[in-house]
Amino acid sequence: MSKHFDVIVIGAGNGGLTAAATTAKNGLKTLVLEQHNLPGGSATSFRRGRFEFETSLHELADVGPAENPGGIRQLFNSLGAEVDWRLEDTVFRVVSEEDGIDAVLPTGIETFANEMERLVPGCRDSVMAVFDLAKRATDSIGYFAGGKVDPQVLAAEHTDFMRMASHTVDECLDALGMPKKAQHILTTYWPYLGVPTDQLDFLHYAFMLLRYVGPCPAMPYMRSHEMSLALEKVLLDHGGQIWYNSKAEKLLVKDGAVYGVVVGGQEIYADHVIANCFPHNAFSTMLDEAQVPEQALKLANAREFGLSFVTVYLGLNRSAEELGIRDYSVFVERTGDSRKQCDACRTLDDSGYVIMNCLNKVIPDSSPDGTCTLFFTGMYFGDCWKDVKPEEYRKLKHRIAAEMIENCEKKLGINIKPYIEEIVTAAPPTFARYLNTPQGTPYGYQNERWDGMIPRIMALKDEQVIKGLRFCGAHGERTDGYSSAYMSGATAGRLTVNDVKEGK
């Protein structure tokens, strides 16, 4: 068994697999260490009875059709990772009690804007302005990602970016003159970043929205685990190794530089380590206290953990058509005000907010004939659960699950409970056990105005506080989300390849 590698990747989650596939494809001797017995982290599935459930992916942004691929399809194509994509023809349905909204929004920028105008007359120009600004921001983000920022270039070539970069979603939409009802529809996707729109950076949200509406979102035919297996195959086909049931126990650091890890009591050596794990975990459990850089401590103390979920998986013994379920992704909300929604996530009361997905609407044969699966998501900050006693836990999560189901039945006018054949409920403690993340968050660190995607991309080099050690994943520079994690891993992999080539 070899003990020397060019690069060691800790964790076979989305970011780690992409990083490893990138380094292996570029000729680096790559080892992946994964504490579980299969790849993927959140990108996996599980079975109950005759149903197979998608664990966490709602939909993947920036895929698009083969003839006009988005960034994610391009990334997988460039690595040679083959995935059978199934495209969606709508982005979401939103049902908001307070705003009196029940709307289905289509894919495609022009058709999306036209439907927005039909729903809220007079809003089309402001909606198109959002997409136009997002397109311009794409070039700016690419410039920042290069790592060398010239103030004169910023002033001359990225003026729109400089005007918008310090403003929130609400501030910019107000400045564009968009009516509040239209704003509430346009910002339906805010939970995918876990930050209310009076706090969320406008460019970040516009950038994400463009990638959902423009290329059109998709799901892998064999659920998200298909992507994990495709990336694992790229790694193995290019000579890489992946050790399952192998938890990285310690980072080996000397004179401020990493030189390997300890796994199973053995030292495995590499001058480059990419960690697809929470920096909090790495610095608190994998290093001696004296080895933790001061900058890492400052960042850890300044950052808040992101949202977590209660997720309910239902296998129903009726088809979606029989139940009257018409849409794949439905946001059911009491109010369209994201600040009110987010504040409700800090208690264990009924928030009145549910995201409901029916995979059969994108992949009809994803469950047996005459059946369908539903996937409910409610959002909660993980620290809400800190005072829940063990004997109360099961009763509490079942109460929340029942409330989510009843909210959807009432708001959508459908019957679900009589047809439940299988039900599984996962709460933040479930995700904490499986993902090994603080408070069970799959989101990473909370987006803040000082610590959102743009500031993190600009400070990417400064966050490499130990030579040879990089992080990737939902807590990285692109923040949370599947697409962001894949891109984060690709960036970490490319930068590591460059370091090796330059002898750094």
Buried (B, 14 or more C-beta within 10 A) or exposed (E): EEEEBBBBBBBBBBBBBBBBBBBBBBEBBBBBBBBBEBBBBBBBBBEBEEBBBBBBBBBBBBBBEEEEBBBBBBBBEEBBBEBEBBBBEBBBBBBBBEBEBBBBBBBBBEBBBBBBBEBBEEBBEBBBBBBBBBBBBBEBBEBBBEEEEEEEEBEEEBEBBEEBBEBBBBBBBBBBEBBBBBBBBBBBBBBBBBBBBEBBBBBBBBBBBBBBBBBBBBBBBBBBBBBBBBBBBBBBEBEBBBBEEBBBBBBBBEEEEBBBBBBEEEEBBBBBBBBBBBBBBBBBBBBEEEBBBEEBEEBBEEBEBBBBBBBBBBBBBBBBEEBEBBBBBBBBBBBBBBBBBBEBBEEBEBBBBBBBBBBBBBBBEBBBEEBBBBBBBBBBBBBBBEEBEEEEEEEBBBEBBBBBBBBBBEBBEBEBEEBBBBBBBBBBBBBBEBBBBBBBBBBBBBBBBEBBBBBBBBBBEEBBBBBBBBBBBBBBBBBBBBBBBBBBBBBBBBBBBEBBEEEE
